[in-house]
Amino acid sequence: MVCLWVPVCMRRFGSIWPRSRFSLRTHKYRFEKNDILRIVRALAIVRPSFIALQMPMTEEDEVFVEKCFQRSLIELDKLVSFSGTPTVAWRRTGEICLVGPEFCMLTGWEREELVGRRKYIYELFENQSVVEYWENFANHAFENTTQSVYSHCVLLKPSGAPVPCTFCFSIRRDIMDLPSLVIGQWLPLL
């Protein structure tokens, strides 16, 4: 099942991001100062492009984009059910919207914990993996030359135990050419 959440109009809060839980106040206990600066620099790279592309959008445009996003999730849910690869789909903010059963088997997380409670993908990553993810996302969010980004990461089980993996993610754009959906697939390193 996919999440059906209509995002709050992003411009009304003076931010290009919906109200996600990635705030430096919330996560500053987890990261060193240098890591926080690297994440902020990465987000500063994409922020002007998001603002420029979202300024002309009306509320009807935003509703249409969200409907297209939900339709994409339904189609992707069917595709993931046929695949045997641990797969997760999330919004550009990191909010997890779709989880394959293989990912739950790999990490030990329950599907309801990840999708039903508005969990964010970077909450499942070890610190260095979070920093590298945001840097990779910023470098590839608006380029059209790279289909997928390949990297290593360390996932965290609910107990905090590490799961070293290699993963790739693809960024899908909406009709307004904004990155909207990120699809990640993992393979454990044995």
Salt bridges, closest charged atoms under 4 A:
GLU59 OE1 - ARG12 NH2 2.70
GLU62 OE2 - ARG11 NH2 3.23
GLU66 OE2 - ARG91 NH2 2.95
GLU95 OE1 - ARG91 NE 3.66
GLU95 OE2 - ARG118 NE 3.42
GLU123 OE2 - ARG21 NH2 2.88
GLU123 OE1 - LYS119 NZ 3.87
GLU135 OE2 - ARG38 NE 2.76
GLU143 OE2 - HIS140 ND1 2.78
ASP177 OD1 - ARG173 NE 3.99
